[in-house]
Amino acid sequence: MNYIIKTEGLMCGHCDASVETALFNVAGVTDAEADHETQTVTVECSDAVSPDQLTAAVEAAGEKFHALTVEEV
């Protein structure tokens, strides 16, 4: 499955890397690419990964990071 996560709080490449690392720690995530310029994260994962898991991972990456929406694409 592929998701686009709309975020807020990503300010730089370091922020992007923090969110990507947190998402890769979710079992079943095979790719994650954050972009602070567009405030989006593109995620590829298995069907077993829920949007709630992705939201939790983004928000666990740092107190300033928030997942506003998680949309399947």
Secondary structure, 3 states (H helix, E strand, C coil): CEEEEEEECCCCHHHHHHHHHHHHCCCCEEEEEEECCCCEEEEEECCCCCHHHHHHHHHHCCCCCEEEEEEEC
